[in-house]
């Protein structure tokens, strides 16, 4: 069975389109269709239903997809293992980082890495933590720098590098800013601007409120904390932001509950052999943790 055909099959399954899969693998659409046809002939099974412009997996395709992913991952893992034997630090390192970490935590580590290992080609992506997490889980990238999931999958290895204390903040002229202490019940009386409901940061915030049977009045949400930081000072609502993003235009509330903290760090897949490039990148991250930077 041709691994190129398996790659084509996985690409079509993930994109739901022959044309987008062809773009992803830098192929012509006819070449993509030919690879799928060859695979279907080898397996004597139709893998996709093509109804108009819609492409969906058949029952055989759904059965093949997880196996195809495992085969491709095992092959890539074998290549990395053999390459690691040379001891050289080169090749491509695929890393995804959340927008917050990219702006506020990653630059010093990245600067040191490219100085020490200029021969490594960085495939650096900026994604939401949840998307980066999913890509590591699927084996699409080696390392993700994210807000760590409260309950990661058993196949995910995670290591905290930084810790963020989160502050409840409002505009300086907000009614709550004049109070010496604020309760979560009082916060619920005012509009909130919080991270999206699916984000790990929002899960941490919701937990604190749900323990008291409360639910914030979230009138706006976005996954970009820098956007929230710009909306809070103009009085659109209160929010929960890390220390690193608290500035003079915001008032930090003295809330009658323990502070919310989130852990930022890296994740890898336990069943994936890391390249030498990835191992050295992780070493620099852990040195940053030891220094408390």
C-alpha positions as a Markdown table, in Angstrom:
| # | Residue | x | y | z |
|---|---|---|---|---|
| 1 | Unk | 0.0 | 0.0 | 0.0 |
| 2 | Unk | 1.4 | 3.4 | -1.1 |
| 3 | Unk | 1.9 | 5.8 | 1.8 |
| 4 | Unk | 1.4 | 8.7 | -0.6 |
| 5 | Unk | -2.1 | 7.3 | -1.3 |
| 6 | Unk | -2.7 | 7.1 | 2.5 |
| 7 | Unk | -1.6 | 10.7 | 2.9 |
| 8 | Unk | -4.0 | 11.7 | 0.2 |
| 9 | Unk | -6.8 | 9.8 | 1.8 |
| 10 | Unk | -6.2 | 11.4 | 5.2 |
| 11 | Unk | -6.0 | 14.9 | 3.6 |
| 12 | Unk | -9.4 | 14.5 | 1.8 |
| 13 | Unk | -10.9 | 13.1 | 5.0 |
| 14 | Unk | -9.7 | 16.0 | 7.1 |
| 15 | Unk | -10.5 | 18.8 | 4.6 |
| 16 | Unk | -13.7 | 17.3 | 3.2 |
| 17 | Unk | -12.6 | 18.4 | -0.2 |
| 18 | Unk | -10.4 | 17.0 | -3.0 |
| 19 | Unk | -9.4 | 20.5 | -4.1 |
| 20 | Unk | -8.4 | 21.7 | -0.6 |
| 21 | Unk | -6.6 | 18.4 | 0.0 |
| 22 | Unk | -4.7 | 18.8 | -3.2 |
| 23 | Unk | -3.6 | 22.4 | -2.2 |
| 24 | Unk | -2.5 | 21.0 | 1.2 |
| 25 | Unk | -0.3 | 18.4 | -0.4 |
| 26 | Unk | 0.8 | 20.6 | -3.3 |
| 27 | Unk | -0.7 | 18.3 | -5.9 |
| 28 | Unk | -3.1 | 18.8 | -8.9 |
| 29 | Unk | -6.6 | 17.8 | -8.3 |
| 30 | Unk | -6.3 | 15.0 | -10.9 |
| 31 | Unk | -3.3 | 13.6 | -9.2 |
| 32 | Unk | -5.2 | 13.6 | -5.9 |
| 33 | Unk | -8.1 | 11.8 | -7.4 |
| 34 | Unk | -5.8 | 9.3 | -9.0 |
| 35 | Unk | -4.2 | 8.4 | -5.6 |
| 36 | Unk | -7.6 | 7.9 | -4.0 |
| 37 | Unk | -8.8 | 5.8 | -6.9 |
| 38 | Unk | -5.7 | 3.6 | -6.7 |
| 39 | Unk | -6.2 | 3.1 | -2.9 |
| 40 | Unk | -9.9 | 2.2 | -3.4 |
| 41 | Unk | -8.9 | -0.3 | -6.0 |
| 42 | Unk | -6.2 | -1.8 | -3.7 |
| 43 | Unk | -8.8 | -2.1 | -0.9 |
| 44 | Unk | -11.7 | -3.0 | -3.2 |
| 45 | Unk | -13.8 | -0.5 | -1.2 |
| 46 | Unk | -15.3 | 2.9 | -2.0 |
| 47 | Unk | -13.8 | 5.3 | 0.6 |
| 48 | Unk | -15.7 | 8.5 | -0.2 |
| 49 | Unk | -19.3 | 9.4 | -1.2 |
| 50 | Unk | -19.2 | 12.2 | -3.7 |
| 51 | Unk | -22.6 | 14.0 | -3.8 |
| 52 | Unk | -22.3 | 17.2 | -5.8 |
| 53 | Unk | -19.6 | 19.2 | -4.1 |
| 54 | Unk | -19.9 | 17.3 | -0.9 |
| 55 | Unk | -17.3 | 14.7 | 0.0 |
| 56 | Unk | -18.0 | 12.3 | 2.9 |
| 57 | Unk | -16.4 | 9.2 | 4.3 |
| 58 | Unk | -18.2 | 5.9 | 3.6 |
| 59 | Unk | -18.4 | 3.3 | 6.3 |
| 60 | Unk | -15.2 | 1.7 | 4.9 |
| 61 | Unk | -13.5 | 5.2 | 4.9 |
| 62 | Unk | -14.4 | 5.7 | 8.5 |
| 63 | Unk | -13.0 | 2.4 | 9.4 |
| 64 | Unk | -9.7 | 3.1 | 7.6 |
| 65 | Unk | -9.1 | 6.6 | 8.8 |
| 66 | Unk | -7.8 | 5.9 | 12.3 |
| 67 | Unk | -5.6 | 3.1 | 11.0 |
| 68 | Unk | -4.2 | 5.3 | 8.2 |
| 69 | Unk | -3.3 | 7.9 | 10.7 |
| 70 | Unk | -1.5 | 5.4 | 12.9 |
| 71 | Unk | 0.4 | 4.0 | 9.9 |
| 72 | Unk | 1.6 | 7.4 | 8.9 |
| 73 | Unk | 2.5 | 8.4 | 12.4 |
| 74 | Unk | 4.4 | 5.2 | 12.9 |
| 75 | Unk | 6.3 | 5.8 | 9.7 |
| 76 | Unk | 7.2 | 9.4 | 10.7 |
| 77 | Unk | 8.2 | 8.2 | 14.1 |
| 78 | Unk | 10.6 | 5.6 | 12.6 |
| 79 | Unk | 12.2 | 8.3 | 10.5 |
| 80 | Unk | 12.7 | 10.6 | 13.5 |
| 81 | Unk | 14.2 | 7.7 | 15.5 |
| 82 | Unk | 16.7 | 6.9 | 12.8 |
| 83 | Unk | 17.5 | 10.6 | 12.3 |
| 84 | Unk | 18.1 | 11.1 | 16.0 |
| 85 | Unk | 20.9 | 8.5 | 16.0 |
| 86 | Unk | 23.2 | 10.9 | 14.2 |
| 87 | Unk | 23.0 | 13.3 | 17.2 |
| 88 | Unk | 22.6 | 16.2 | 14.9 |
| 89 | Unk | 20.1 | 19.0 | 15.7 |
| 90 | Unk | 18.6 | 19.9 | 12.3 |
| 91 | Unk | 15.5 | 19.3 | 10.2 |
| 92 | Unk | 12.1 | 20.9 | 10.8 |
| 93 | Unk | 10.6 | 21.5 | 14.2 |
| 94 | Unk | 6.8 | 22.0 | 14.2 |
| 95 | Unk | 5.7 | 24.1 | 17.2 |
| 96 | Unk | 2.3 | 25.7 | 17.8 |
| 97 | Unk | 1.9 | 28.5 | 20.4 |
| 98 | Unk | -1.1 | 30.3 | 21.8 |
| 99 | Unk | -1.4 | 34.0 | 20.9 |
| 100 | Unk | -0.9 | 35.0 | 24.5 |
| 101 | Unk | 2.3 | 32.9 | 25.0 |
| 102 | Unk | 3.6 | 34.1 | 21.6 |
| 103 | Unk | 3.3 | 37.7 | 22.7 |
| 104 | Unk | 4.2 | 37.5 | 26.3 |
| 105 | Unk | 6.3 | 34.4 | 27.0 |
| 106 | Unk | 7.9 | 32.8 | 24.0 |
| 107 | Unk | 10.2 | 35.5 | 22.5 |
| 108 | Unk | 13.2 | 35.1 | 24.9 |
| 109 | Unk | 13.2 | 31.3 | 24.5 |
| 110 | Unk | 12.7 | 31.5 | 20.7 |
| 111 | Unk | 15.5 | 34.0 | 20.4 |
| 112 | Unk | 18.0 | 31.8 | 22.3 |
| 113 | Unk | 16.9 | 28.7 | 20.3 |
| 114 | Unk | 17.4 | 30.2 | 16.8 |
| 115 | Unk | 20.9 | 31.5 | 18.0 |
| 116 | Unk | 22.0 | 28.1 | 19.2 |
| 117 | Unk | 20.4 | 26.0 | 16.5 |
| 118 | Unk | 20.3 | 28.0 | 13.3 |
| 119 | Unk | 20.3 | 24.9 | 11.2 |
| 120 | Unk | 16.7 | 24.0 | 12.4 |
| 121 | Unk | 13.9 | 25.1 | 10.3 |
| 122 | Unk | 11.0 | 26.3 | 12.5 |
| 123 | Unk | 7.5 | 25.5 | 11.4 |
| 124 | Unk | 5.9 | 27.9 | 13.9 |
| 125 | Unk | 2.1 | 28.3 | 14.1 |
| 126 | Unk | 0.0 | 30.6 | 16.2 |
| 127 | Unk | -3.2 | 28.9 | 17.3 |
| 128 | Unk | -5.7 | 29.0 | 20.1 |
| 129 | Unk | -4.6 | 26.6 | 22.9 |
| 130 | Unk | -7.4 | 24.2 | 22.1 |
| 131 | Unk | -6.6 | 23.9 | 18.4 |
| 132 | Unk | -2.9 | 23.4 | 19.2 |
| 133 | Unk | -3.8 | 20.8 | 21.8 |
| 134 | Unk | -5.9 | 18.9 | 19.2 |
| 135 | Unk | -3.0 | 19.0 | 16.7 |
| 136 | Unk | -0.6 | 17.4 | 19.1 |
| 137 | Unk | -3.2 | 14.8 | 20.0 |
| 138 | Unk | -3.6 | 14.0 | 16.2 |
| 139 | Unk | 0.2 | 13.9 | 15.7 |
| 140 | Unk | 0.2 | 16.9 | 13.4 |
| 141 | Unk | 2.8 | 18.9 | 15.4 |
| 142 | Unk | 5.6 | 17.9 | 17.9 |
| 143 | Unk | 5.1 | 20.6 | 20.6 |
| 144 | Unk | 2.4 | 23.0 | 21.6 |
| 145 | Unk | 2.9 | 25.9 | 24.0 |
| 146 | Unk | -0.5 | 26.5 | 25.5 |
| 147 | Unk | -2.7 | 27.1 | 28.5 |
| 148 | Unk | -2.6 | 23.6 | 29.9 |
| 149 | Unk | -5.9 | 21.6 | 29.8 |
| 150 | Unk | -7.4 | 21.0 | 33.3 |
| 151 | Unk | -7.9 | 17.3 | 32.3 |
| 152 | Unk | -5.6 | 16.3 | 29.5 |
| 153 | Unk | -6.0 | 13.1 | 27.5 |
| 154 | Unk | -4.0 | 10.1 | 28.8 |
| 155 | Unk | -1.8 | 10.2 | 25.7 |
| 156 | Unk | -0.8 | 13.8 | 26.3 |
| 157 | Unk | 2.4 | 14.7 | 28.3 |
| 158 | Unk | 2.2 | 18.2 | 29.8 |
| 159 | Unk | 4.7 | 20.3 | 31.7 |
| 160 | Unk | 4.0 | 23.6 | 33.3 |
| 161 | Unk | 6.6 | 26.3 | 32.6 |
| 162 | Unk | 4.9 | 29.5 | 33.6 |
| 163 | Unk | 2.1 | 30.2 | 36.1 |
| 164 | Unk | -0.4 | 33.1 | 35.5 |
| 165 | Unk | -2.3 | 34.6 | 38.3 |
| 166 | Unk | -5.6 | 35.9 | 36.9 |
| 167 | Unk | -7.1 | 39.1 | 38.3 |
| 168 | Unk | -10.7 | 40.3 | 38.2 |
| 169 | Unk | -10.5 | 43.7 | 36.5 |
| 170 | Unk | -12.8 | 46.6 | 35.6 |
| 171 | Unk | -12.5 | 50.1 | 34.2 |
| 172 | Unk | -11.2 | 52.6 | 36.7 |
| 173 | Unk | -14.6 | 54.4 | 36.7 |
| 174 | Unk | -16.7 | 51.1 | 37.0 |
| 175 | Unk | -19.1 | 51.0 | 40.0 |
| 176 | Unk | -17.3 | 47.9 | 41.4 |
| 177 | Unk | -13.9 | 49.8 | 41.4 |
| 178 | Unk | -15.0 | 51.9 | 44.3 |
| 179 | Unk | -15.7 | 48.9 | 46.6 |
| 180 | Unk | -13.1 | 47.6 | 49.1 |
| 181 | Unk | -14.1 | 44.0 | 48.5 |
| 182 | Unk | -16.3 | 42.4 | 45.8 |
| 183 | Unk | -18.2 | 39.1 | 45.9 |
| 184 | Unk | -18.8 | 36.7 | 43.0 |
| 185 | Unk | -22.5 | 37.4 | 43.4 |
| 186 | Unk | -21.9 | 41.1 | 42.9 |
| 187 | Unk | -19.8 | 40.4 | 39.7 |
| 188 | Unk | -22.8 | 38.5 | 38.3 |
| 189 | Unk | -24.9 | 41.7 | 38.5 |
| 190 | Unk | -22.7 | 43.3 | 35.8 |
| 191 | Unk | -21.8 | 42.3 | 32.2 |
| 192 | Unk | -18.7 | 40.2 | 31.7 |
| 193 | Unk | -16.2 | 39.9 | 28.9 |
| 194 | Unk | -14.6 | 36.5 | 29.0 |
| 195 | Unk | -12.7 | 34.0 | 26.9 |
| 196 | Unk | -14.8 | 31.7 | 24.7 |
| 197 | Unk | -16.7 | 29.0 | 26.4 |
| 198 | Unk | -14.6 | 26.2 | 25.0 |
| 199 | Unk | -11.3 | 27.7 | 26.2 |
| 200 | Unk | -9.3 | 26.2 | 29.0 |
| 201 | Unk | -9.1 | 29.7 | 30.7 |
| 202 | Unk | -12.9 | 30.0 | 30.6 |
| 203 | Unk | -13.2 | 26.5 | 32.2 |
| 204 | Unk | -11.1 | 27.7 | 35.1 |
| 205 | Unk | -13.3 | 30.8 | 35.6 |
| 206 | Unk | -16.6 | 28.9 | 35.3 |
| 207 | Unk | -15.4 | 26.4 | 37.9 |
| 208 | Unk | -15.1 | 29.1 | 40.5 |
| 209 | Unk | -18.6 | 30.5 | 39.8 |
| 210 | Unk | -20.3 | 27.1 | 39.5 |
| 211 | Unk | -19.0 | 26.0 | 42.9 |
| 212 | Unk | -21.3 | 28.7 | 44.3 |
| 213 | Unk | -24.1 | 27.9 | 41.9 |
| 214 | Unk | -23.5 | 31.2 | 40.0 |
| 215 | Unk | -23.2 | 32.0 | 36.3 |
| 216 | Unk | -21.5 | 35.2 | 35.0 |
| 217 | Unk | -23.5 | 37.5 | 32.7 |
| 218 | Unk | -21.2 | 37.1 | 29.7 |
| 219 | Unk | -22.4 | 39.6 | 27.2 |
| 220 | Unk | -19.2 | 39.3 | 25.0 |
| 221 | Unk | -16.6 | 36.6 | 24.5 |
| 222 | Unk | -13.4 | 36.3 | 22.5 |
| 223 | Unk | -10.5 | 34.0 | 22.5 |
| 224 | Unk | -8.0 | 36.9 | 22.3 |
| 225 | Unk | -7.1 | 38.3 | 25.7 |
| 226 | Unk | -5.5 | 41.3 | 24.1 |
| 227 | Unk | -8.9 | 42.2 | 22.6 |
| 228 | Unk | -10.5 | 41.8 | 26.0 |
| 229 | Unk | -7.9 | 44.1 | 27.6 |
| 230 | Unk | -8.8 | 46.8 | 25.2 |
| 231 | Unk | -12.6 | 46.5 | 25.8 |
| 232 | Unk | -12.6 | 46.5 | 29.6 |
| 233 | Unk | -11.1 | 50.0 | 30.1 |
| 234 | Unk | -13.9 | 51.6 | 28.1 |
| 235 | Unk | -16.5 | 50.2 | 30.4 |
| 236 | Unk | -18.0 | 47.3 | 28.4 |
| 237 | Unk | -17.7 | 44.9 | 31.3 |
| 238 | Unk | -15.4 | 43.2 | 33.9 |
| 239 | Unk | -13.1 | 40.4 | 33.0 |
| 240 | Unk | -10.4 | 38.0 | 34.3 |
| 241 | Unk | -6.9 | 38.8 | 33.0 |
| 242 | Unk | -3.4 | 37.6 | 33.8 |
| 243 | Unk | -1.0 | 39.8 | 35.8 |
| 244 | Unk | 1.1 | 40.3 | 32.7 |
| 245 | Unk | -1.8 | 42.2 | 31.1 |
| 246 | Unk | -2.9 | 44.3 | 34.0 |
| 247 | Unk | -2.2 | 48.0 | 33.4 |
| 248 | Unk | -3.0 | 51.5 | 34.8 |
| 249 | Unk | -6.2 | 51.7 | 32.8 |
| 250 | Unk | -7.7 | 48.8 | 34.8 |
| 251 | Unk | -8.7 | 48.4 | 38.4 |
| 252 | Unk | -7.9 | 45.1 | 40.1 |
| 253 | Unk | -10.8 | 44.0 | 42.2 |
| 254 | Unk | -10.3 | 42.5 | 45.7 |
| 255 | Unk | -12.6 | 39.5 | 45.3 |
| 256 | Unk | -13.6 | 37.4 | 48.3 |
| 257 | Unk | -12.4 | 34.1 | 46.8 |
| 258 | Unk | -8.9 | 32.6 | 46.3 |
| 259 | Unk | -7.2 | 33.9 | 43.1 |
| 260 | Unk | -7.6 | 31.9 | 39.9 |
| 261 | Unk | -4.4 | 30.6 | 38.5 |
| 262 | Unk | -3.7 | 28.9 | 35.2 |
| 263 | Unk | -0.7 | 27.0 | 34.1 |
| 264 | Unk | 1.1 | 27.7 | 30.8 |
| 265 | Unk | 3.5 | 25.2 | 29.4 |
| 266 | Unk | 4.2 | 22.7 | 26.7 |
| 267 | Unk | 2.5 | 19.4 | 25.6 |
| 268 | Unk | 3.8 | 16.5 | 23.5 |
| 269 | Unk | 2.3 | 13.2 | 22.5 |
| 270 | Unk | 3.5 | 10.3 | 24.8 |
| 271 | Unk | 3.6 | 7.9 | 21.9 |
| 272 | Unk | 5.6 | 10.1 | 19.5 |
| 273 | Unk | 9.4 | 10.0 | 19.4 |
| 274 | Unk | 10.6 | 13.6 | 19.7 |
| 275 | Unk | 13.3 | 14.8 | 17.2 |
| 276 | Unk | 16.6 | 16.1 | 18.6 |
| 277 | Unk | 15.4 | 19.6 | 17.6 |
| 278 | Unk | 12.3 | 19.2 | 19.8 |
| 279 | Unk | 14.4 | 17.8 | 22.7 |
| 280 | Unk | 16.7 | 20.8 | 22.7 |
| 281 | Unk | 13.7 | 23.2 | 22.5 |
| 282 | Unk | 12.2 | 21.6 | 25.5 |
| 283 | Unk | 15.5 | 21.9 | 27.4 |
| 284 | Unk | 15.4 | 25.7 | 26.9 |
| 285 | Unk | 11.8 | 25.8 | 28.1 |
| 286 | Unk | 12.6 | 23.9 | 31.2 |
| 287 | Unk | 15.6 | 26.1 | 31.9 |
| 288 | Unk | 13.2 | 29.1 | 31.6 |
| 289 | Unk | 11.0 | 27.3 | 34.2 |
| 290 | Unk | 14.0 | 26.9 | 36.6 |
| 291 | Unk | 14.9 | 30.5 | 36.2 |
| 292 | Unk | 11.2 | 31.5 | 36.8 |
| 293 | Unk | 11.2 | 33.6 | 33.6 |
